[in-house]
Amino acid sequence: MNSVEFIDLLRLLPVQRAIIALIVAGSAFPIIGVWIMGLNILPVRFAMMHVALFGIALGLLLGIEPTLIALLVCGASGASLAPLAHRPAGLAGPMGIVMTMAIASALLLLSQTGINANGAFELLWGSILATRQSDLIVLVVVSIGILGVYGWQRRDIALLLYDREIALCSGIAVDRLTMGLLIIIALSIAAAVRLTGALLVDAITILPAIAARNLGQSLGSMIAWAMAIGVVGNLVGFCLTLMFNQPPGPMLVITVGCITILSYLRKEPV
């Protein structure tokens, strides 16, 4: 592909929407990746992906916007998990239950109602070029929520991620803060599903956070690195998608994954 053809592609409305979506998501969603790693709740991604699929199936059945129902169901699921966060065993067990029950319910719903399952399962793979204006609005609202909560509760979040007991002793309402973070994480994953697909949502959440953890020395620097890697990785991956006519989801993951691998080359400070 020559430069003229590439520029012509950039003039297309679906491509422009995709670029805006990737910039918005890349600048905010890696923050929840840092939170997920700090709270040690990596399985939450898989749980919310399956819950989102159930929400989409429910939306198709009811004739309501599937993405909206997925957001509502994921938000409710995140809130329901919060009271279990203080248990010694953590959230791994409850999230496993949520994940399996959600996918089973989705499959049962799809089979019993006879509705077309393609609309639900196509979101497992995602399609950034199919981003709609409503999807952009959802991304912007969720991203503003992420940035707003981080800016408002930065100190409390830092203490919670460092040590839950220290946060409690410092007078922080740990249970309420944890619930808020879980709800935002759940909503973010549901919103991100449409970009890269449920199976590849780590490209804009966890992978930038892993790289940032290797490069940053404090929560603030980790957040900054994660946001930078998220935006740059998304844009580079999307440009490679256009240039080589490849599926966007895998290209985004491979691009951000390569950046993450390179971050391990950084020498540990003495």
QUIKA-V902150 format. One record per pair of residues at least 24 apart in sequence whose C-alpha atoms are under 10 Angstrom apart, sorted by the first residue. I is the first residue (numbers start at 1). J is the second residue. If there is no record, write none. Layout:
# QUIKA-V902150
i=(I & I)
j=(J & J)
This chain:
# QUIKA-V902150
i=(1 & 1 & 1 & 1 & 2 & 3 & 5 & 5 & 6 & 6 & 6 & 9 & 9 & 10 & 10 & 13 & 13 & 14 & 14 & 14 & 14 & 14 & 14 & 15 & 15 & 15 & 15 & 15 & 15 & 16 & 16 & 17 & 17 & 17 & 17 & 17 & 17 & 17 & 17 & 18 & 18 & 18 & 18 & 18 & 18 & 18 & 18 & 18 & 18 & 19 & 19 & 19 & 19 & 19 & 19 & 19 & 19 & 20 & 20 & 20 & 20 & 20 & 21 & 21 & 21 & 21 & 21 & 21 & 21 & 21 & 21 & 21 & 21 & 21 & 21 & 21 & 22 & 22 & 22 & 22 & 22 & 22 & 22 & 22 & 22 & 22 & 22 & 22 & 22 & 22 & 22 & 23 & 23 & 23 & 23 & 23 & 23 & 23 & 24 & 24 & 24 & 24 & 24 & 24 & 24 & 24 & 24 & 25 & 25 & 25 & 25 & 25 & 25 & 25 & 25 & 25 & 25 & 25 & 25 & 25 & 25 & 25 & 26 & 26 & 26 & 26 & 26 & 26 & 26 & 26 & 26 & 26 & 26 & 26 & 26 & 26 & 26 & 27 & 27 & 27 & 27 & 27 & 27 & 27 & 27 & 27 & 27 & 27 & 27 & 27 & 28 & 28 & 28 & 28 & 28 & 28 & 28 & 28 & 28 & 28 & 28 & 28 & 28 & 28 & 28 & 28 & 28 & 29 & 29 & 29 & 29 & 29 & 29 & 29 & 29 & 29 & 29 & 29 & 29 & 29 & 29 & 29 & 29 & 29 & 29 & 29 & 29 & 29 & 30 & 30 & 30 & 30 & 30 & 30 & 30 & 30 & 30 & 30 & 30 & 30 & 30 & 30 & 30 & 30 & 30 & 30 & 30 & 30 & 30 & 30 & 31 & 31 & 31 & 31 & 31 & 31 & 31 & 31 & 31 & 31 & 31 & 31 & 31 & 31 & 31 & 31 & 31 & 32 & 32 & 32 & 32 & 32 & 32 & 32 & 32 & 32 & 32 & 32 & 32 & 32 & 32 & 32 & 32 & 33 & 33 & 33 & 33 & 33 & 33 & 33 & 33 & 33 & 33 & 33 & 33 & 33 & 33 & 34 & 34 & 34 & 34 & 34 & 34 & 34 & 34 & 34 & 34 & 34 & 34 & 34 & 35 & 35 & 35 & 35 & 35 & 35 & 35 & 35 & 35 & 35 & 35 & 35 & 35 & 36 & 36 & 36 & 36 & 36 & 36 & 36 & 37 & 37 & 37 & 37 & 37 & 38 & 38 & 38 & 38 & 38 & 38 & 38 & 38 & 38 & 39 & 39 & 39 & 39 & 39 & 39 & 39 & 39 & 39 & 39 & 39 & 40 & 40 & 40 & 40 & 41 & 41 & 41 & 41 & 41 & 41 & 42 & 42 & 42 & 42 & 43 & 43 & 43 & 43 & 43 & 43 & 43 & 44 & 44 & 44 & 44 & 44 & 44 & 44 & 44 & 44 & 44 & 44 & 44 & 44 & 45 & 45 & 45 & 45 & 45 & 45 & 45 & 45 & 45 & 45 & 45 & 45 & 45 & 46 & 46 & 46 & 46 & 46 & 46 & 46 & 46 & 46 & 46 & 47 & 47 & 47 & 47 & 47 & 47 & 47 & 47 & 47 & 47 & 47 & 47 & 47 & 47 & 47 & 47 & 48 & 48 & 48 & 48 & 48 & 48 & 48 & 48 & 48 & 48 & 48 & 48 & 48 & 48 & 48 & 48 & 48 & 49 & 49 & 49 & 49 & 49 & 49 & 49 & 49 & 49 & 49 & 49 & 49 & 49 & 49 & 49 & 50 & 50 & 50 & 50 & 50 & 50 & 50 & 50 & 50 & 50 & 50 & 50 & 50 & 50 & 51 & 51 & 51 & 51 & 51 & 51 & 51 & 51 & 51 & 51 & 51 & 51 & 51 & 51 & 52 & 52 & 52 & 52 & 52 & 52 & 52 & 52 & 52 & 52 & 52 & 52 & 52 & 52 & 52 & 53 & 53 & 53 & 53 & 53 & 53 & 53 & 53 & 53 & 53 & 53 & 53 & 53 & 53 & 54 & 54 & 54 & 54 & 54 & 54 & 54 & 54 & 54 & 54 & 54 & 54 & 55 & 55 & 55 & 55 & 55 & 56 & 56 & 56 & 56 & 56 & 56 & 56 & 57 & 57 & 57 & 57 & 57 & 57 & 57 & 57 & 57 & 57 & 57 & 57 & 57 & 57 & 58 & 58 & 58 & 58 & 58 & 59 & 60 & 60 & 60 & 60 & 60 & 60 & 60 & 61 & 61 & 61 & 61 & 61 & 61 & 66 & 66 & 67 & 67 & 67 & 67 & 67 & 67 & 67 & 67 & 67 & 68 & 68 & 68 & 68 & 68 & 69 & 70 & 70 & 70 & 70 & 70 & 70 & 71 & 71 & 71 & 71 & 71 & 71 & 71 & 71 & 72 & 72 & 72 & 72 & 73 & 73 & 73 & 74 & 74 & 74 & 74 & 74 & 74 & 74 & 74 & 74 & 74 & 75 & 75 & 75 & 75 & 75 & 75 & 75 & 75 & 75 & 75 & 76 & 76 & 76 & 76 & 77 & 77 & 77 & 77 & 78 & 78 & 78 & 78 & 78 & 78 & 78 & 78 & 78 & 78 & 79 & 79 & 79 & 79 & 79 & 79 & 79 & 79 & 79 & 80 & 80 & 80 & 81 & 81 & 81 & 81 & 82 & 82 & 82 & 82 & 82 & 82 & 82 & 82 & 82 & 83 & 83 & 83 & 83 & 84 & 84 & 85 & 85 & 85 & 85 & 85 & 86 & 86 & 86 & 86 & 121 & 121 & 122 & 122 & 122 & 123 & 123 & 123 & 123 & 123 & 123 & 123 & 124 & 124 & 124 & 124 & 124 & 124 & 124 & 124 & 125 & 125 & 125 & 125 & 125 & 125 & 125 & 125 & 125 & 125 & 125 & 125 & 125 & 126 & 126 & 126 & 126 & 126 & 126 & 126 & 126 & 126 & 126 & 126 & 126 & 126 & 127 & 127 & 127 & 127 & 127 & 127 & 127 & 127 & 128 & 128 & 128 & 128 & 128 & 128 & 128 & 128 & 128 & 128 & 129 & 129 & 129 & 129 & 130 & 130 & 131 & 131 & 132 & 135 & 135 & 135 & 135 & 136 & 138 & 138 & 138 & 138 & 139 & 139 & 139 & 139 & 139 & 140 & 141 & 142 & 142 & 142 & 142 & 142 & 142 & 143 & 143 & 143 & 145 & 145 & 145 & 146 & 146 & 146 & 146 & 146 & 149 & 149 & 149 & 149 & 150 & 150 & 153 & 154 & 154 & 155 & 157 & 157 & 158 & 158 & 158 & 159 & 161 & 162 & 195 & 195 & 196 & 196 & 196 & 196 & 196 & 196 & 196 & 197 & 197 & 197 & 198 & 199 & 199 & 200 & 200 & 200 & 200 & 201 & 201 & 201 & 202 & 202 & 202 & 202 & 203 & 203 & 203 & 203 & 203 & 203 & 203 & 203 & 203 & 203 & 203 & 203 & 204 & 204 & 204 & 204 & 204 & 204 & 204 & 204 & 205 & 206 & 206 & 206 & 206 & 207 & 207 & 207 & 207 & 207 & 207 & 207 & 207 & 208 & 208 & 208 & 208 & 208 & 208 & 209 & 210 & 210 & 210 & 210 & 210 & 211 & 211 & 211 & 211 & 211 & 211 & 211 & 211 & 211 & 212 & 212 & 213 & 213 & 213 & 214 & 214 & 214 & 214 & 214 & 214 & 214 & 214 & 214 & 215 & 215 & 215 & 215 & 215 & 215 & 215 & 217 & 229 & 229 & 229 & 230 & 230 & 231 & 232 & 232 & 233 & 233 & 233 & 233)
j=(242 & 243 & 244 & 245 & 243 & 243 & 242 & 243 & 239 & 242 & 243 & 242 & 243 & 239 & 242 & 129 & 131 & 128 & 129 & 130 & 131 & 132 & 133 & 128 & 129 & 130 & 131 & 238 & 242 & 129 & 131 & 128 & 129 & 130 & 131 & 132 & 133 & 135 & 136 & 127 & 128 & 129 & 130 & 131 & 132 & 136 & 195 & 235 & 238 & 128 & 129 & 131 & 231 & 234 & 235 & 238 & 239 & 131 & 136 & 139 & 140 & 235 & 128 & 129 & 131 & 132 & 133 & 135 & 136 & 137 & 138 & 139 & 140 & 192 & 195 & 234 & 128 & 136 & 139 & 192 & 195 & 196 & 204 & 230 & 231 & 232 & 233 & 234 & 235 & 238 & 252 & 227 & 230 & 231 & 232 & 233 & 234 & 235 & 136 & 139 & 140 & 141 & 142 & 143 & 144 & 230 & 231 & 136 & 139 & 140 & 142 & 143 & 188 & 191 & 192 & 195 & 204 & 205 & 227 & 230 & 231 & 234 & 143 & 203 & 204 & 205 & 208 & 226 & 227 & 228 & 229 & 230 & 231 & 232 & 233 & 234 & 235 & 143 & 147 & 204 & 223 & 224 & 226 & 227 & 228 & 229 & 230 & 231 & 232 & 234 & 139 & 140 & 142 & 143 & 144 & 145 & 146 & 147 & 188 & 204 & 205 & 223 & 226 & 227 & 228 & 230 & 231 & 139 & 142 & 143 & 146 & 147 & 185 & 188 & 189 & 191 & 192 & 202 & 203 & 204 & 205 & 206 & 208 & 209 & 226 & 227 & 230 & 231 & 146 & 188 & 202 & 203 & 204 & 205 & 206 & 207 & 208 & 209 & 210 & 212 & 222 & 223 & 224 & 225 & 226 & 227 & 228 & 229 & 230 & 231 & 143 & 146 & 147 & 150 & 185 & 204 & 205 & 206 & 208 & 209 & 222 & 223 & 224 & 225 & 226 & 227 & 230 & 146 & 147 & 150 & 181 & 182 & 184 & 185 & 186 & 188 & 189 & 204 & 205 & 206 & 209 & 223 & 226 & 185 & 189 & 202 & 203 & 204 & 205 & 206 & 207 & 208 & 209 & 210 & 212 & 223 & 226 & 161 & 205 & 206 & 207 & 208 & 209 & 210 & 212 & 213 & 219 & 222 & 223 & 226 & 150 & 157 & 158 & 160 & 161 & 181 & 182 & 185 & 205 & 206 & 209 & 219 & 223 & 161 & 181 & 182 & 185 & 205 & 206 & 209 & 161 & 206 & 209 & 210 & 213 & 157 & 158 & 160 & 161 & 162 & 163 & 209 & 213 & 219 & 85 & 90 & 91 & 160 & 161 & 162 & 163 & 164 & 178 & 181 & 182 & 90 & 91 & 92 & 161 & 85 & 90 & 91 & 92 & 95 & 182 & 91 & 92 & 95 & 206 & 91 & 92 & 93 & 94 & 95 & 96 & 99 & 78 & 81 & 91 & 92 & 94 & 95 & 96 & 98 & 99 & 182 & 185 & 186 & 189 & 95 & 99 & 185 & 186 & 188 & 189 & 190 & 198 & 199 & 201 & 202 & 205 & 206 & 95 & 96 & 98 & 99 & 100 & 189 & 198 & 199 & 201 & 202 & 74 & 77 & 78 & 92 & 94 & 95 & 96 & 97 & 98 & 99 & 100 & 101 & 102 & 103 & 186 & 189 & 73 & 74 & 75 & 77 & 78 & 95 & 98 & 99 & 102 & 185 & 186 & 187 & 188 & 189 & 190 & 193 & 198 & 74 & 99 & 102 & 103 & 123 & 124 & 186 & 189 & 190 & 192 & 193 & 197 & 198 & 199 & 201 & 74 & 98 & 99 & 100 & 101 & 102 & 103 & 104 & 105 & 106 & 124 & 190 & 198 & 199 & 75 & 76 & 77 & 78 & 98 & 99 & 100 & 101 & 102 & 103 & 105 & 106 & 186 & 190 & 77 & 99 & 102 & 103 & 106 & 120 & 123 & 124 & 186 & 187 & 189 & 190 & 191 & 193 & 198 & 102 & 103 & 105 & 106 & 107 & 119 & 120 & 121 & 122 & 123 & 124 & 190 & 193 & 198 & 99 & 101 & 102 & 103 & 104 & 105 & 106 & 107 & 108 & 109 & 110 & 120 & 102 & 105 & 106 & 120 & 190 & 106 & 117 & 119 & 120 & 121 & 123 & 190 & 105 & 106 & 107 & 108 & 109 & 110 & 113 & 115 & 116 & 117 & 118 & 119 & 120 & 121 & 105 & 106 & 109 & 110 & 120 & 120 & 110 & 113 & 115 & 116 & 117 & 119 & 120 & 109 & 110 & 113 & 114 & 115 & 116 & 119 & 120 & 120 & 123 & 134 & 135 & 138 & 190 & 191 & 193 & 194 & 134 & 135 & 138 & 190 & 191 & 190 & 186 & 187 & 189 & 190 & 191 & 193 & 138 & 183 & 186 & 187 & 188 & 189 & 190 & 191 & 183 & 186 & 187 & 190 & 186 & 187 & 190 & 182 & 183 & 184 & 185 & 186 & 187 & 188 & 189 & 190 & 191 & 180 & 182 & 183 & 184 & 185 & 186 & 187 & 188 & 189 & 190 & 182 & 183 & 186 & 187 & 182 & 183 & 186 & 187 & 178 & 179 & 180 & 181 & 182 & 183 & 184 & 185 & 186 & 187 & 176 & 178 & 179 & 180 & 181 & 182 & 183 & 184 & 186 & 179 & 182 & 183 & 178 & 179 & 182 & 183 & 175 & 176 & 177 & 178 & 179 & 180 & 181 & 182 & 183 & 175 & 176 & 178 & 179 & 175 & 179 & 174 & 175 & 178 & 179 & 182 & 164 & 174 & 175 & 178 & 197 & 198 & 194 & 197 & 198 & 193 & 194 & 195 & 196 & 197 & 198 & 199 & 193 & 194 & 196 & 197 & 198 & 199 & 200 & 201 & 193 & 194 & 195 & 196 & 197 & 198 & 199 & 200 & 201 & 247 & 248 & 249 & 250 & 192 & 193 & 194 & 195 & 196 & 197 & 198 & 199 & 200 & 201 & 247 & 248 & 249 & 193 & 194 & 195 & 196 & 197 & 247 & 248 & 249 & 192 & 193 & 194 & 195 & 196 & 197 & 238 & 247 & 248 & 249 & 194 & 195 & 247 & 248 & 194 & 195 & 194 & 195 & 194 & 191 & 192 & 194 & 195 & 191 & 187 & 188 & 191 & 192 & 187 & 188 & 191 & 192 & 195 & 191 & 191 & 184 & 185 & 187 & 188 & 191 & 192 & 184 & 188 & 191 & 184 & 187 & 188 & 181 & 184 & 185 & 187 & 188 & 177 & 180 & 181 & 184 & 181 & 223 & 177 & 219 & 220 & 219 & 181 & 219 & 218 & 219 & 220 & 219 & 219 & 219 & 248 & 249 & 247 & 248 & 249 & 250 & 251 & 252 & 253 & 248 & 249 & 250 & 249 & 249 & 250 & 249 & 250 & 252 & 253 & 249 & 252 & 253 & 252 & 253 & 256 & 257 & 230 & 233 & 234 & 249 & 250 & 251 & 252 & 253 & 254 & 255 & 256 & 257 & 229 & 230 & 231 & 233 & 234 & 252 & 253 & 256 & 230 & 230 & 256 & 257 & 260 & 233 & 253 & 256 & 257 & 258 & 259 & 260 & 261 & 233 & 256 & 257 & 259 & 260 & 263 & 260 & 257 & 260 & 261 & 263 & 264 & 256 & 257 & 258 & 259 & 260 & 261 & 262 & 263 & 264 & 260 & 263 & 260 & 263 & 264 & 260 & 261 & 262 & 263 & 264 & 265 & 266 & 267 & 268 & 260 & 263 & 264 & 265 & 266 & 267 & 268 & 269 & 256 & 259 & 260 & 256 & 259 & 256 & 256 & 259 & 257 & 258 & 259 & 260)
